């Protein structure tokens, strides 16, 4: 004897059970999904009112993912702490805080970065920082993979609050001059993604340590990245002239070094650091240290 009604009811029940199981797997998969913390995302900037005129935070917008910070978050987290530490140096230099503009002078051989700032009275030396790590040797960056820190006059294009190296500031390498020289020499694949960042390890970037990058990042956000200049030199031209006679350097190096020297010497005469002796363990004095 057959029971067609019972068979049909069983088939319908099985289909319902299968559908419930599939739906459960989908819900579990969605609830367990988290963003990949190894991926670095561009910052998001919420509109904010600046207390001083002509200061624009020109950051690249993107969608903000859960557990990701933006530039405003960093300023809110570290702003008061940074102001407390830097106001001593700004007061000593007789420059208002925050200033109108800043220039960072990176000296590769000395493993030092100088902070200069200006208000209405021109640029004044504020303090310097020890560069924890930088790879390469004297000379400009020419191609991807040469492990060189670029040399030249650059700008900040992006503040990254979600860097794998605590915080980072991207410079505009290759700039227009780098691209022009590459075109003239028919070079391609110049590389990129050059940052000033935290931690103490670097390949082609400038690693400053976490506390210094907090100061520099917040300061750059406050003055606006359009008002930040980066000058990177093989060594301090105020101590002895930049040597461009090496056969390993490109033919256009003398003009580059002349421009770099002019930018640094225009700031002032040689300076004596007012920064405390806060060198950390890591890359000591060796320029070619890669930690």
Secondary structure, 3 states (H helix, E strand, C coil): CCCHHHHHHHHHHHHHHHHHHHHHHHHHHHHHCCCCCCCCCCCCCCCCCCCCCCCCCCCCCCCCCCCCCCHHHHHHHHHHHHHHHHHHHHHHHCCCCCCCEEEEEEECCCCEEEEEEECCCCEEEEEEEECCECCCCCCCCCCCCCCCCCCEEEEEEEEECCCCCCCEEEECCCCHHHHHHHHHCCCCCCCCCCEEECCCCCCCCEECCHHHHHHHHHHHHHHCHHHEEEEEECCCCCCCCCCCCCCCCCCCHHHHHHHHHHHHHHHCCCCCCCCCCCCCCCCCCCCCCCC
